[in-house]
Amino acid sequence: VGVKPTVGLVSRRHIVPLSRSQDTAGPMSRSVADAACILTVMAGSDPEDSATWEADLHKTDYLAQLDPNSLRGARMGVARFMSK
């Protein structure tokens, strides 16, 4: 599972920039719950990254926000073949 947070939620310090308006680091993990827990820890202000000045205002416990029933009844499609 990978999460790409909004620019400014997680520090971009030490990230090799390809695009200052899009580059952001996010967690990669084995489960959604693990990714939410890691993002909770990663999110926050960094005095070395001006984009994160207001990040602490938006911090939350992402793990607590997970709802195991959020996709109940949802229909999903799976591409079984791709044409050229």
ABEGO torsion letter per residue (X at the ends): XBBBBBBGABBABGBBBABAAABBBBBBBABAAAAAAAAAAABEBBAABAAAAAAAAABBBAAAABBAAAABGBBBBBBABBBX
